[in-house]
Amino acid sequence: MSRSVIYRFSCAGFLVFGVTIFCGGTNANANPVSIYDYHQVGSFILPTSNSLYSTLPTGQLLVLNGSQVLLQNGIDSSSFTPQGNLPTANFNSGFPSFLDASPNGALVAAGDGSGDIAVFSPANPSAATIYSLPNGGDYNAAWYNTNLLAITDSNGVDVLNTNTHAVTTVVSDIDGYSGGIAFDSAGNLYTGDGYYLGSGPSQTGLIKAFSALNWLGVLPTPSNPSGGTALDFENQGTSVAQLLSAGSLGFDNSGNFYVGGADSFGSTGDYGYDTLVSATAIQSAVATQQPTLITASSSADIVNIPDPDGQYNPGYWNYNDATGELYLQYSDFGDNTVEIFSPVPEPGSIMLLTLCGAATILRRNRRSLSASA
């Protein structure tokens, strides 16, 4: 990113031209954040470079280190307290594939990389329930609500219903290996081709959106217990972007879209940065089904953040709903540092706030998600 302001300020109730303005603690709709507002403000250290993490409603992280689950002692802290261990031997290798907490934090899911998914309470990891995916492999996951978990498998997307224990393939036929997965605020599902194998129309880094109506329509219902036909990635969905390896995907509370990963040795050679795409650009791509994909060099509203340690290291994003911070970690061997990007005002705004004597740390309210499915 070209700009590098190292301040984290927001107004906390100050007088401007006779009007008192309160900025701290606003929600995304009242005070939307631009991709140009994010600046690196610090970092914290994970227990090891292999640790995976997910944010909880408190703003703390839950960390998976092999089979051990740890809780961050404070927001953006580098100290952690063990909570217990997952029961399955699959997680003892030290290389789990994902960790993701449900919107209310009651359940957490972890993947072992081989198709076994552990779902557990963060307070009691040893009592985890283990589910097996029908297609093998698991790479990434995202909760749609408090009981539906979408997981990218060997070449598609499976949805686990933790209430019924059913696993349903909702997207199939990704030509190669699956990438990341995310939901926008409307429930549309985004996933990508993580590594293209060369027999279909997609390429590494191709990201498609599938409408909530379409993918939810594949799930079993009381009136249709067998469910619908899985959506075909190569021939269905809306193509919106081709970026990196479509590795870590997600949205902040303002609808901005982040993409991580790297195609260091594949067909596109797209690596060396991580990307933020504006809410306007991604919404327009979905709504208009534009023929021109968003790429690193496109004219879309996009910010590319260079990898400071080397061009080949894929980056992994995570978003903290409670604080409004973006976290970025690179897969450098032995590096367990997570960089913190916080939305801060432009320098002119910082000067105004300083003169008013009203600087405070910005914290954002967590968006609540519906649990109706």
Secondary structure, DSSP 4 states (H G I P E B T S, - for coil): ----------BSSEEETTEEE--TT--TTTSPPPGGGEEEEEEEE-SSTT-EEEE-TTSPEEEEETTEEEEESSTT-S-EEEEEE-S-GGGGGS---EEEE-TTSS-EEEE-SSSEEEEEETTEEEEEEEEE-TT----EEEESSSSEEEEE-SSSEEEEETTT--EEEEEE--SEEEEEEEE-TT--EEEEEEEE-SSSS--TTEEEEE-HHHHHTTS--SS-TT--PPEETTTSSEEEEE-TT--SEEE-TT--EEE-B--SSSSS---SEEEEE-HHHHHHHHHHT-SSPB-TTSSSSEEEEE-SS-TTPPEEEEEETTTTEEEEEE--TT--EEEEEEE---HHHHHHHHHHT-B-----PPPP-----
